[in-house]
Amino acid sequence: MIAGVELGGTKCVCLLGTGPDDVRDEVRIATTTPAETLAAIEAVLDRWRGFAAIGIASFGPLGIDRGAADYGHITATTKPGWSGTDVAGRLGGPHGVPVGFHTDVVGAALAEARWGAGLGLADLAYITVGTGVGVGLVVGGAPLGGMTHAELGHIRPVRVAGDEWPGACSFHGACVEGLAAGPAIAARTGLPASQIAPDAPVWPIVADALGQLCQVLVLTGMPRRIVIGGGVVIGQPALLPMIRRALARSLGSYGIGAELGPLDRYVVLPGLGNQAGPLGAILLGAAALDADISKAV
């Protein structure tokens, strides 16, 4: 059994199991302060004692370099009180088992590639559009990372003509996250995304930013499919077709577009729904266990 922990900006989902067909227990916890949230997760892990590894898929930014002092920490986040929190050390330390640690979007990408909309594909991009905009990248079946993980939600797109709204990102203003995330949409319109009509003028602006983000991914030559999840996209069915059209406009006649095939099969919703993140945490834990076993042989 693997203990999987998806630590999100608004809620945490803890799963005990090995995959979507073998979930022994599931617990949901509100994400409040680090002290309250991590204590609640620790209580769940204590009750589950006997698991072989822990996988943590967390909101970020994160320290993912195992050789760095901030490994396992949430670093400079916009979520109040969480910057500098040692998540992996606190949750993994007391149990003496291998710990896998990465972003929630990388976890979701791994799960979608293994069991969901990217089944059978070794190279996948997962975009989440909710409290923020994050991108998880899987190449050759493994998370893509270097000095740190991708933060493509903070690229600055070309603005829609006539749109001069300054954006809501506290770091970059009108980056993709500052234009398309749930809090940005609410700040611009005064309404949560779920209460905005499908034909409201905000949606083409949101779709344009997300379409340009998809273009950046396509031009890396990496993803064989782009999966887009998160509450904003899943809660607004008309948005995904708009994003596909925005991607087509952004690519124009550039030749690589022909290799993508029909965009309704290239840019898709998650196959695992809201379970992609916590199931990805199980895969992160399993990978850490495999690495630990390999070192011992």
C-alpha positions in Angstrom: 0.0 0.0 0.0 1.1 3.6 -0.8 -0.1 6.6 1.1 -0.8 9.4 -1.4 -1.3 13.0 -0.3 -2.4 15.7 -2.7 -1.9 19.0 -1.0 -3.9 21.6 -2.8 -4.5 25.3 -2.3 -8.0 24.8 -0.9 -8.2 21.1 0.0 -6.0 18.1 0.6 -7.0 14.6 -0.5 -5.3 11.6 1.1 -5.6 8.1 -0.5 -4.4 4.8 0.7 -4.0 2.2 -2.1 -2.2 1.2 -5.3 -4.3 2.7 -8.0 -7.8 3.7 -9.2 -9.1 0.1 -8.8 -7.5 -0.4 -5.4 -8.3 2.6 -3.1 -8.6 1.4 0.5 -9.4 4.7 2.1 -9.9 8.4 1.1 -9.9 11.4 3.5 -10.4 15.1 2.5 -9.0 17.9 4.6 -9.4 21.6 4.2 -6.1 23.5 3.5 -5.9 26.2 6.1 -2.7 27.0 8.0 0.4 24.8 7.8 0.0 23.8 11.4 -3.6 22.8 11.2 -3.4 21.1 7.8 -0.2 19.1 8.3 -1.4 18.0 11.8 -4.7 16.7 10.2 -2.7 14.8 7.5 -0.3 13.4 10.1 -3.3 12.0 12.0 -4.5 10.2 8.9 -1.1 8.8 8.2 -0.8 7.6 11.8 -4.1 5.8 11.4 -2.9 4.2 8.2 0.4 2.8 9.6 1.9 -0.1 7.6 2.1 1.6 4.2 5.3 1.0 2.2 5.9 4.6 1.0 4.4 8.1 0.9 3.8 10.2 -2.2 3.2 13.9 -1.8 1.8 16.0 -4.7 1.7 19.6 -3.5 0.9 23.1 -4.7 4.0 25.1 -5.2 6.4 26.4 -6.0 8.5 23.6 -4.5 12.0 22.6 -3.8 12.4 19.4 -5.8 16.2 19.1 -6.0 17.2 16.4 -3.5 20.6 18.0 -3.1 19.3 21.4 -2.2 18.6 22.8 1.3 15.0 23.5 0.4 14.2 20.0 -0.9 10.7 19.0 0.2 9.7 22.6 1.0 7.1 24.9 -0.4 9.1 27.9 -1.4 7.8 31.4 -2.4 4.1 30.8 -2.7 1.3 33.3 -2.9 -0.7 31.3 -0.3 -0.3 33.2 3.0 1.8 31.4 5.7 3.0 28.5 3.6 6.3 29.9 2.2 9.2 27.9 3.6 7.0 25.0 4.9 8.9 21.7 5.1 6.1 19.4 3.9 8.1 16.3 2.9 10.2 16.3 6.0 7.3 16.7 8.4 5.0 14.2 6.8 7.6 11.6 5.8 10.1 11.8 8.7 8.1 9.9 11.4 7.3 6.9 9.3 10.7 5.7 8.1 9.5 4.9 4.5 10.6 6.3 1.1 8.9 9.6 0.2 8.1 10.9 -3.3 7.6 14.6 -3.6 6.6 16.8 -6.6 4.0 19.2 -7.7 0.3 18.4 -7.8 0.2 19.0 -11.5 3.1 16.6 -12.1 1.3 14.0 -10.0 -1.9 14.6 -12.1 0.2 14.3 -15.3 1.7 11.0 -14.2 -1.7 9.6 -13.3 -3.3 10.7 -16.6 -0.5 9.1 -18.5 -0.8 5.8 -16.5 -4.6 5.4 -16.2 -6.4 8.4 -17.8 -6.6 10.5 -20.9 -3.0 9.9 -21.8 -3.1 6.1 -21.4 -0.2 4.6 -23.3 1.5 8.0 -24.0 5.0 8.5 -22.6 5.0 12.3 -23.1 2.2 14.4 -21.7 1.4 17.9 -20.5 -1.2 18.5 -17.8 -2.6 22.0 -17.2 -4.7 22.8 -14.2 -6.8 26.0 -14.2 -8.2 26.6 -10.7 -6.9 28.6 -7.8 -3.8 29.0 -10.0 -2.6 27.8 -13.4 0.0 25.1 -13.2 1.6 22.8 -15.7 2.9 19.3 -15.1 5.3 17.7 -17.7 6.0 14.0 -18.2 8.6 12.9 -20.7 9.5 9.3 -21.3 7.1 8.4 -18.5 9.0 10.4 -15.9 8.5 13.9 -14.5 10.4 16.6 -16.4 12.5 18.6 -14.0 15.9 20.3 -13.7 17.0 23.0 -11.3 13.3 23.2 -10.4 9.9 22.3 -11.9 8.0 24.1 -14.7 6.1 27.2 -13.8 4.5 27.9 -17.2 1.4 29.3 -15.7 3.5 32.5 -15.3 4.4 33.1 -18.9 3.1 36.5 -20.2 0.9 36.0 -23.2 0.2 38.6 -26.0 -2.8 40.5 -24.8 -6.2 40.5 -26.6 -6.5 43.8 -28.5 -8.2 46.4 -26.3 -7.9 44.4 -23.0 -5.9 46.6 -20.6 -7.0 45.0 -17.3 -3.8 44.7 -15.3 -4.2 41.1 -14.2 -4.3 39.5 -10.8 -0.9 37.8 -10.3 0.9 39.4 -7.4 4.2 38.6 -9.2 3.6 39.2 -12.9 0.2 40.9 -13.2 -1.2 39.7 -16.6 0.6 36.4 -16.9 -1.6 33.4 -17.8 -2.4 32.8 -14.1 -3.2 36.4 -13.6 -5.7 36.4 -16.5 -7.2 32.9 -16.4 -7.1 31.4 -12.9 -10.3 31.4 -10.8 -9.3 34.3 -8.5 -8.3 36.4 -11.6 -11.7 35.8 -13.2 -13.5 36.7 -10.0 -11.4 39.8 -9.5 -12.2 41.0 -13.1 -15.9 40.2 -13.1 -16.9 40.2 -9.5 -18.3 36.7 -9.8 -16.9 33.2 -9.3 -16.2 31.4 -12.6 -19.0 28.9 -11.9 -21.6 31.7 -11.9 -20.5 33.4 -15.1 -22.6 32.8 -18.3 -21.0 30.8 -21.0 -21.3 33.7 -23.5 -19.8 36.3 -21.1 -17.0 38.4 -22.7 -14.4 37.2 -20.2 -14.3 33.7 -21.6 -12.6 34.5 -25.0 -9.9 36.4 -23.0 -9.4 33.4 -20.7 -9.3 31.0 -23.6 -6.8 33.2 -25.5 -4.3 33.1 -22.7 -4.7 29.4 -22.2 -4.5 28.8 -26.0 -1.2 30.6 -26.0 0.1 28.5 -23.1 -0.8 25.4 -25.1 1.1 26.9 -28.1 4.2 27.2 -25.9 3.9 23.5 -25.0 3.4 22.4 -28.6 6.5 24.4 -29.7 8.6 22.6 -27.2 7.9 19.5 -29.2 7.2 17.6 -26.0 3.6 16.7 -25.3 1.8 14.0 -27.4 -1.4 15.2 -25.7 -2.4 18.1 -23.5 -4.8 17.4 -20.7 -6.6 20.4 -19.1 -8.3 20.1 -15.8 -9.1 22.2 -12.8 -12.4 23.7 -11.6 -12.5 26.6 -14.1 -12.3 24.4 -17.2 -14.3 21.5 -15.9 -17.0 23.8 -14.6 -17.4 25.7 -17.9 -17.9 23.2 -20.7 -17.9 25.8 -23.4 -14.3 26.9 -22.5 -12.4 23.9 -23.8 -13.5 24.3 -27.5 -12.6 28.0 -27.2 -9.1 27.0 -26.0 -8.6 24.7 -28.9 -9.6 27.5 -31.3 -7.2 29.8 -29.6 -4.4 27.3 -30.0 -5.2 27.0 -33.7 -5.1 30.8 -34.1 -1.8 31.0 -32.1 -0.1 28.3 -34.3 -1.4 29.8 -37.5 -0.1 28.0 -40.6 3.1 26.9 -38.8 3.8 23.3 -40.0 3.9 21.6 -36.7 0.1 22.0 -36.3 -0.5 19.2 -38.8 1.3 16.7 -36.6 -1.1 17.3 -33.8 -4.1 15.8 -35.6 -7.7 16.8 -34.6 -7.4 19.2 -31.7 -10.5 17.7 -30.0 -8.3 14.7 -29.5 -5.1 16.5 -28.7 -6.4 19.0 -26.1 -8.7 17.0 -23.8 -10.3 16.9 -20.3 -8.8 14.6 -17.7 -9.9 11.0 -17.8 -9.6 10.7 -14.0 -11.5 13.8 -13.1 -10.6 15.2 -9.7 -8.8 12.0 -8.7 -5.8 12.6 -11.0 -3.8 14.5 -8.4 -4.2 12.1 -5.4 -3.7 9.1 -7.7 -0.5 10.8 -9.0 0.7 11.1 -5.4 0.4 7.3 -5.1 2.6 7.0 -8.2 5.2 9.4 -6.7 5.3 7.2 -3.6 5.6 4.0 -5.7 8.5 5.6 -7.7 10.3 6.5 -4.5 9.8 2.9 -3.2 11.2 1.5 -6.4 14.2 3.8 -6.3 14.8 2.8 -2.6 14.7 -0.9 -3.5 17.0 -0.4 -6.4 19.6 1.2 -4.2 19.4 -1.7 -1.8 20.1 -4.3 -4.4 
